[in-house]
Amino acid sequence: MLLDVDKQRYPILISLHKSGSTWINSFIHKRYRRIGLTTPPRNLYTEFFCKRKDENRDHAFVQRTDEERIALLEQLRTFGLELNQKAHVPEIMDVWPWFKNFYSDYDVLVCKRRNIFTHWLNMLFFFWIKEAVGNKGEIIDKEGTTGIIPSKVLSAYDEDILKSTIQQHKVQFKFHPRFFREFVLNIRFLNDVVIKELDKPQVIWLEDIDHAWLEKRFNVTVKKTVTPFKTIQIANYFKPKDMAIIKEKFEERFYNEFQFFGYEYK
């Protein structure tokens, strides 16, 4: 077991999806290579409590329950080992009482996106693409695994792949009531539960940090990591009439709730 004095050596990141977690965790992942355990840098593993039922169905990790995953983390700790992961709010809600106790006294970071409308539009954009492809983000064939819904730049072809997926599946982008309700619930859980129930986590805004800040924060040097899209303008994929509905619904929540959590309408 770890001594209390050692717990602060181990960062654990909590955020919503599309909040820069892959980028931030690439620095934390490198830190864990020195002090703990890492999985392959792939969302299948690093999003430890995510159940990707429509992808990799035959993969042993996908078939594991929350209870089995918890048992793995607890067993590793008895050996004095900690596993790197990025914790997304929708996936840790069901295990929250255990999670907050298990990582009590650890170096917990909570990342938020100040520009919350951009965040919401980004979430909605990828929601409709995933719906159009049957929630399968990868194609597996004899040549290997190919991501068809890249959400950031890892290679020179990622933006072209995403554009091709949108065109091939004729994706229609519009407001989705249920998904917006889920987004609101996740924002509330992050601010009213996660931040308030943890013992003084470090809350950071994605817009306030950069590569140099992350290297200093986690005491690592990272030469290459993911970058945002350069040619894809997400707002341009929504028709004006659909964008008007999206803004109307969003503004009601922003002025009655989101702004009081520190978010900005950008």
VONU-203148 format. One record per residue (C-alpha): x, y, z; residue number from 1; residue in three letters. Coordinates in Angstrom, 3 decimals, padded with zeros to 6 digits. Layout:
+----------+----------+----------+-----+-----+
|        x |        y |        z |   i |  aa |
+----------+----------+----------+-----+-----+
|        X |        Y |        Z | NUM | ALA |
...
+----------+----------+----------+-----+-----+
END
This chain:
+----------+----------+----------+-----+-----+
|        x |        y |        z |   i |  aa |
+----------+----------+----------+-----+-----+
|  000.000 |  000.000 |  000.000 |   1 | MET |
|  001.060 |  003.579 | -000.613 |   2 | LEU |
|  001.928 |  005.903 |  002.213 |   3 | LEU |
| -000.182 |  009.059 |  002.377 |   4 | ASP |
|  002.888 |  011.133 |  001.583 |   5 | VAL |
|  003.246 |  009.303 | -001.755 |   6 | ASP |
| -000.305 |  009.795 | -002.993 |   7 | LYS |
|  000.304 |  013.322 | -004.292 |   8 | GLN |
|  002.847 |  011.902 | -006.746 |   9 | ARG |
|  000.016 |  010.411 | -008.804 |  10 | TYR |
| -002.135 |  012.739 | -010.933 |  11 | PRO |
| -005.671 |  011.702 | -011.861 |  12 | ILE |
| -007.609 |  013.727 | -014.454 |  13 | LEU |
| -011.388 |  014.249 | -014.369 |  14 | ILE |
| -013.302 |  016.056 | -017.100 |  15 | SER |
| -016.156 |  015.863 | -019.541 |  16 | LEU |
| -015.578 |  014.432 | -022.982 |  17 | HIS |
| -014.141 |  016.870 | -025.539 |  18 | LYS |
| -012.377 |  018.852 | -022.822 |  19 | SER |
| -008.786 |  018.297 | -023.902 |  20 | GLY |
| -008.382 |  015.151 | -021.823 |  21 | SER |
| -006.461 |  013.223 | -024.488 |  22 | THR |
| -004.005 |  016.101 | -024.830 |  23 | TRP |
| -003.576 |  016.602 | -021.087 |  24 | ILE |
| -003.338 |  012.900 | -020.363 |  25 | ASN |
| -000.532 |  012.475 | -022.883 |  26 | SER |
|  001.632 |  014.390 | -020.394 |  27 | PHE |
|  000.276 |  012.496 | -017.381 |  28 | ILE |
|  000.750 |  009.208 | -019.247 |  29 | HIS |
|  004.428 |  010.007 | -019.703 |  30 | LYS |
|  004.722 |  010.852 | -015.996 |  31 | ARG |
|  003.268 |  007.446 | -015.086 |  32 | TYR |
|  005.872 |  005.678 | -017.192 |  33 | ARG |
|  008.326 |  006.678 | -014.452 |  34 | ARG |
|  006.181 |  006.255 | -011.347 |  35 | ILE |
|  003.378 |  003.812 | -012.091 |  36 | GLY |
|  001.647 |  001.751 | -014.744 |  37 | LEU |
|  000.264 |  002.739 | -018.132 |  38 | THR |
| -001.988 |  001.062 | -020.643 |  39 | THR |
| -001.512 |  001.433 | -024.391 |  40 | PRO |
| -002.364 |  005.097 | -025.212 |  41 | PRO |
| -005.740 |  004.268 | -026.686 |  42 | ARG |
| -009.190 |  005.324 | -025.418 |  43 | ASN |
| -010.228 |  001.685 | -025.125 |  44 | LEU |
| -007.921 |  001.497 | -022.100 |  45 | TYR |
| -007.229 |  005.025 | -020.885 |  46 | THR |
| -010.954 |  005.778 | -020.539 |  47 | GLU |
| -010.896 |  003.100 | -017.893 |  48 | PHE |
| -014.580 |  003.005 | -016.934 |  49 | PHE |
| -015.972 |  003.528 | -020.425 |  50 | CYS |
| -017.941 |  000.591 | -021.807 |  51 | LYS |
| -017.637 |  000.680 | -025.583 |  52 | ARG |
| -020.344 | -001.861 | -026.328 |  53 | LYS |
| -020.516 | -001.053 | -030.040 |  54 | ASP |
| -016.770 | -001.312 | -030.577 |  55 | GLU |
| -014.304 | -004.116 | -029.988 |  56 | ASN |
| -017.073 | -006.333 | -028.603 |  57 | ARG |
| -014.824 | -009.383 | -028.464 |  58 | ASP |
| -012.075 | -007.575 | -026.588 |  59 | HIS |
| -011.611 | -008.907 | -023.066 |  60 | ALA |
| -011.381 | -005.416 | -021.556 |  61 | PHE |
| -014.706 | -004.323 | -023.071 |  62 | VAL |
| -016.441 | -007.296 | -021.480 |  63 | GLN |
| -015.286 | -006.438 | -017.960 |  64 | ARG |
| -017.771 | -004.911 | -015.522 |  65 | THR |
| -017.186 | -001.865 | -013.346 |  66 | ASP |
| -016.782 | -004.179 | -010.392 |  67 | GLU |
| -014.060 | -006.139 | -012.163 |  68 | GLU |
| -012.245 | -002.963 | -013.167 |  69 | ARG |
| -012.429 | -001.655 | -009.610 |  70 | ILE |
| -011.040 | -004.962 | -008.360 |  71 | ALA |
| -008.082 | -004.595 | -010.739 |  72 | LEU |
| -007.243 | -001.098 | -009.488 |  73 | LEU |
| -007.564 | -002.211 | -005.875 |  74 | GLU |
| -005.369 | -005.249 | -006.449 |  75 | GLN |
| -002.681 | -003.158 | -008.139 |  76 | LEU |
| -002.657 | -000.797 | -005.178 |  77 | ARG |
| -001.874 | -003.681 | -002.811 |  78 | THR |
|  001.357 | -004.024 | -004.818 |  79 | PHE |
|  002.036 | -000.286 | -004.470 |  80 | GLY |
|  001.130 |  000.342 | -008.123 |  81 | LEU |
| -001.112 |  003.024 | -009.630 |  82 | GLU |
| -002.595 |  002.933 | -013.134 |  83 | LEU |
| -002.907 |  005.967 | -015.374 |  84 | ASN |
| -006.405 |  006.760 | -016.624 |  85 | GLN |
| -008.537 |  009.694 | -017.687 |  86 | LYS |
| -011.871 |  009.798 | -015.899 |  87 | ALA |
| -014.827 |  011.211 | -017.811 |  88 | HIS |
| -017.857 |  012.304 | -015.830 |  89 | VAL |
| -020.487 |  010.144 | -017.599 |  90 | PRO |
| -018.440 |  007.009 | -016.956 |  91 | GLU |
| -017.607 |  007.609 | -013.299 |  92 | ILE |
| -021.085 |  008.652 | -012.132 |  93 | MET |
| -022.071 |  005.076 | -011.324 |  94 | ASP |
| -018.892 |  004.441 | -009.358 |  95 | VAL |
| -018.527 |  007.912 | -007.851 |  96 | TRP |
| -018.784 |  006.994 | -004.125 |  97 | PRO |
| -016.004 |  004.436 | -004.603 |  98 | TRP |
| -013.987 |  006.697 | -006.920 |  99 | PHE |
| -013.859 |  009.734 | -004.626 | 100 | LYS |
| -012.777 |  007.578 | -001.689 | 101 | ASN |
| -010.240 |  005.578 | -003.683 | 102 | PHE |
| -008.527 |  008.731 | -004.942 | 103 | TYR |
| -008.866 |  010.713 | -001.724 | 104 | SER |
| -005.618 |  012.632 | -001.042 | 105 | ASP |
| -004.352 |  012.025 | -004.589 | 106 | TYR |
| -003.298 |  014.758 | -007.030 | 107 | ASP |
| -006.705 |  015.233 | -008.652 | 108 | VAL |
| -007.117 |  017.690 | -011.514 | 109 | LEU |
| -010.498 |  018.768 | -012.854 | 110 | VAL |
| -010.434 |  020.291 | -016.328 | 111 | CYS |
| -013.275 |  022.493 | -017.579 | 112 | LYS |
| -013.805 |  024.339 | -020.873 | 113 | ARG |
| -014.611 |  027.981 | -020.167 | 114 | ARG |
| -016.026 |  028.497 | -023.665 | 115 | ASN |
| -018.983 |  026.264 | -022.973 | 116 | ILE |
| -020.958 |  026.889 | -026.168 | 117 | PHE |
| -017.961 |  025.781 | -028.231 | 118 | THR |
| -017.743 |  022.740 | -025.985 | 119 | HIS |
| -021.429 |  021.901 | -026.448 | 120 | TRP |
| -021.284 |  022.369 | -030.218 | 121 | LEU |
| -018.228 |  020.129 | -030.381 | 122 | ASN |
| -020.032 |  017.435 | -028.396 | 123 | MET |
| -023.129 |  017.685 | -030.591 | 124 | LEU |
| -021.072 |  017.567 | -033.784 | 125 | PHE |
| -019.410 |  014.288 | -032.864 | 126 | PHE |
| -022.640 |  012.874 | -031.440 | 127 | PHE |
| -024.301 |  013.038 | -034.855 | 128 | TRP |
| -021.282 |  011.571 | -036.635 | 129 | ILE |
| -021.233 |  008.624 | -034.227 | 130 | LYS |
| -024.969 |  008.140 | -034.691 | 131 | GLU |
| -024.547 |  008.082 | -038.476 | 132 | ALA |
| -021.854 |  005.383 | -038.358 | 133 | VAL |
| -023.663 |  003.249 | -035.791 | 134 | GLY |
| -021.480 |  004.394 | -032.869 | 135 | ASN |
| -018.502 |  002.572 | -034.309 | 136 | LYS |
| -015.458 |  004.772 | -034.346 | 137 | GLY |
| -013.129 |  002.202 | -035.847 | 138 | GLU |
| -012.904 | -000.193 | -038.755 | 139 | ILE |
| -010.945 | -003.386 | -038.135 | 140 | ILE |
| -009.734 | -005.363 | -041.134 | 141 | ASP |
| -006.728 | -007.405 | -042.196 | 142 | LYS |
| -004.647 | -004.233 | -042.433 | 143 | GLU |
| -005.330 | -003.293 | -038.816 | 144 | GLY |
| -007.494 | -000.754 | -036.960 | 145 | THR |
| -008.489 |  002.514 | -038.637 | 146 | THR |
| -010.249 |  005.312 | -036.781 | 147 | GLY |
| -013.049 |  006.841 | -038.873 | 148 | ILE |
| -014.018 |  009.572 | -036.382 | 149 | ILE |
| -010.775 |  011.287 | -035.399 | 150 | PRO |
| -011.454 |  014.199 | -033.053 | 151 | SER |
| -007.990 |  015.709 | -033.130 | 152 | LYS |
| -004.892 |  015.637 | -035.318 | 153 | VAL |
| -002.622 |  012.656 | -034.788 | 154 | LEU |
| -001.592 |  012.243 | -038.423 | 155 | SER |
| -001.649 |  014.277 | -041.609 | 156 | ALA |
| -004.761 |  012.420 | -042.787 | 157 | TYR |
| -007.090 |  012.774 | -039.794 | 158 | ASP |
| -009.012 |  015.815 | -040.984 | 159 | GLU |
| -009.513 |  014.276 | -044.423 | 160 | ASP |
| -010.717 |  011.034 | -042.830 | 161 | ILE |
| -013.329 |  012.881 | -040.757 | 162 | LEU |
| -014.522 |  014.917 | -043.750 | 163 | LYS |
| -014.821 |  011.707 | -045.764 | 164 | SER |
| -016.847 |  010.028 | -042.991 | 165 | THR |
| -019.260 |  012.984 | -042.858 | 166 | ILE |
| -019.697 |  012.989 | -046.631 | 167 | GLN |
| -020.001 |  009.230 | -047.011 | 168 | GLN |
| -022.660 |  008.906 | -044.302 | 169 | HIS |
| -024.446 |  012.150 | -045.225 | 170 | LYS |
| -024.435 |  013.305 | -041.616 | 171 | VAL |
| -027.138 |  015.803 | -040.648 | 172 | GLN |
| -026.322 |  018.157 | -037.779 | 173 | PHE |
| -029.120 |  019.559 | -035.610 | 174 | LYS |
| -030.324 |  019.925 | -032.021 | 175 | PHE |
| -030.842 |  016.765 | -029.961 | 176 | HIS |
| -032.989 |  017.219 | -026.804 | 177 | PRO |
| -031.921 |  014.072 | -024.959 | 178 | ARG |
| -028.237 |  014.600 | -025.613 | 179 | PHE |
| -028.507 |  018.211 | -024.418 | 180 | PHE |
| -030.172 |  017.046 | -021.196 | 181 | ARG |
| -027.276 |  014.635 | -020.676 | 182 | GLU |
| -024.788 |  017.437 | -021.297 | 183 | PHE |
| -026.517 |  019.638 | -018.699 | 184 | VAL |
| -026.556 |  016.796 | -016.157 | 185 | LEU |
| -022.860 |  016.166 | -016.722 | 186 | ASN |
| -022.021 |  019.850 | -016.242 | 187 | ILE |
| -023.989 |  019.857 | -013.000 | 188 | ARG |
| -022.332 |  016.676 | -011.759 | 189 | PHE |
| -018.870 |  018.033 | -012.494 | 190 | LEU |
| -019.477 |  021.321 | -010.675 | 191 | ASN |
| -021.930 |  020.383 | -007.922 | 192 | ASP |
| -020.654 |  016.906 | -007.066 | 193 | VAL |
| -017.112 |  016.233 | -008.277 | 194 | VAL |
| -015.546 |  019.575 | -007.400 | 195 | ILE |
| -017.472 |  020.019 | -004.144 | 196 | LYS |
| -017.041 |  016.494 | -002.799 | 197 | GLU |
| -013.353 |  016.107 | -003.550 | 198 | LEU |
| -010.779 |  017.524 | -001.159 | 199 | ASP |
| -009.611 |  020.681 | -002.927 | 200 | LYS |
| -008.871 |  019.350 | -006.431 | 201 | PRO |
| -006.960 |  021.617 | -008.779 | 202 | GLN |
| -009.564 |  023.057 | -011.142 | 203 | VAL |
| -008.127 |  024.249 | -014.444 | 204 | ILE |
| -009.651 |  025.862 | -017.511 | 205 | TRP |
| -008.555 |  024.334 | -020.796 | 206 | LEU |
| -008.218 |  027.794 | -022.313 | 207 | GLU |
| -005.639 |  028.819 | -019.673 | 208 | ASP |
| -003.060 |  026.073 | -020.189 | 209 | ILE |
| -000.551 |  025.270 | -022.905 | 210 | ASP |
|  002.204 |  022.778 | -023.725 | 211 | HIS |
|  004.785 |  024.481 | -021.510 | 212 | ALA |
|  002.387 |  024.613 | -018.546 | 213 | TRP |
|  001.672 |  020.889 | -018.824 | 214 | LEU |
|  005.349 |  019.970 | -019.068 | 215 | GLU |
|  006.102 |  021.973 | -015.939 | 216 | LYS |
|  003.034 |  020.738 | -014.059 | 217 | ARG |
|  003.856 |  017.055 | -014.591 | 218 | PHE |
|  007.631 |  017.384 | -014.786 | 219 | ASN |
|  007.941 |  015.756 | -018.201 | 220 | VAL |
|  009.183 |  016.620 | -021.663 | 221 | THR |
|  006.789 |  015.795 | -024.498 | 222 | VAL |
|  007.951 |  016.391 | -028.048 | 223 | LYS |
|  004.794 |  015.422 | -029.915 | 224 | LYS |
|  001.165 |  015.271 | -028.903 | 225 | THR |
| -002.287 |  015.701 | -030.406 | 226 | VAL |
| -003.349 |  019.063 | -031.862 | 227 | THR |
| -006.743 |  020.608 | -032.724 | 228 | PRO |
| -008.162 |  020.561 | -036.237 | 229 | PHE |
| -006.992 |  023.357 | -038.503 | 230 | LYS |
| -009.384 |  023.215 | -041.465 | 231 | THR |
| -012.611 |  021.874 | -039.953 | 232 | ILE |
| -014.934 |  024.637 | -038.747 | 233 | GLN |
| -017.589 |  022.799 | -036.777 | 234 | ILE |
| -020.153 |  025.623 | -036.719 | 235 | ALA |
| -020.239 |  025.673 | -040.527 | 236 | ASN |
| -021.731 |  022.161 | -040.604 | 237 | TYR |
| -024.953 |  023.328 | -038.930 | 238 | PHE |
| -027.659 |  024.952 | -041.048 | 239 | LYS |
| -028.694 |  028.458 | -039.891 | 240 | PRO |
| -032.181 |  027.345 | -038.827 | 241 | LYS |
| -030.732 |  024.470 | -036.796 | 242 | ASP |
| -028.097 |  026.708 | -035.256 | 243 | MET |
| -030.818 |  029.140 | -034.181 | 244 | ALA |
| -032.626 |  026.345 | -032.299 | 245 | ILE |
| -029.372 |  025.154 | -030.723 | 246 | ILE |
| -028.578 |  028.670 | -029.496 | 247 | LYS |
| -032.095 |  029.260 | -028.175 | 248 | GLU |
| -032.024 |  026.081 | -026.076 | 249 | LYS |
| -028.467 |  026.689 | -024.944 | 250 | PHE |
| -029.021 |  030.307 | -023.916 | 251 | GLU |
| -031.841 |  029.358 | -021.570 | 252 | GLU |
| -029.476 |  027.078 | -019.622 | 253 | ARG |
| -026.504 |  029.405 | -019.879 | 254 | PHE |
| -028.160 |  032.480 | -018.387 | 255 | TYR |
| -030.016 |  030.477 | -015.728 | 256 | ASN |
| -027.231 |  028.111 | -014.749 | 257 | GLU |
| -023.964 |  027.726 | -016.654 | 258 | PHE |
| -022.718 |  031.281 | -016.144 | 259 | GLN |
| -022.822 |  030.810 | -012.375 | 260 | PHE |
| -020.275 |  027.998 | -012.686 | 261 | PHE |
| -017.837 |  030.443 | -014.293 | 262 | GLY |
| -018.458 |  029.493 | -017.922 | 263 | TYR |
| -018.576 |  032.018 | -020.765 | 264 | GLU |
| -020.863 |  032.089 | -023.788 | 265 | TYR |
| -018.242 |  031.608 | -026.458 | 266 | LYS |
+----------+----------+----------+-----+-----+
END
